[in-house]
């Protein structure tokens, strides 16, 4: 933890924002799965989860390409 406070303030802020974003995404998305299952059914929920996984994979490849 001591190394974190020795980092540049901009990097500390960026790491904090990334952490909060990942944390909120994880908590909300897991709850949305239950909501989708109750209101849309398990088949549509499965399709939505599969589409989300594919979109995340493709976005990661594109982001890596553009980052280089």
VENSUL-V948882 format. One line per field, one symbol per residue. psi: psi as a letter, one per 30 degrees, with the letter a starting at -180 (. if undefined). A space follows every 50 residues. Layout:
# VENSUL-V948882
psi=???
This chain:
# VENSUL-V948882
psi=feeefflkeeeeeeeeeeeeeeeeeeeeeeefeeeeeeffleeeeeeeee eeeeeeeeeeeeeeefe.
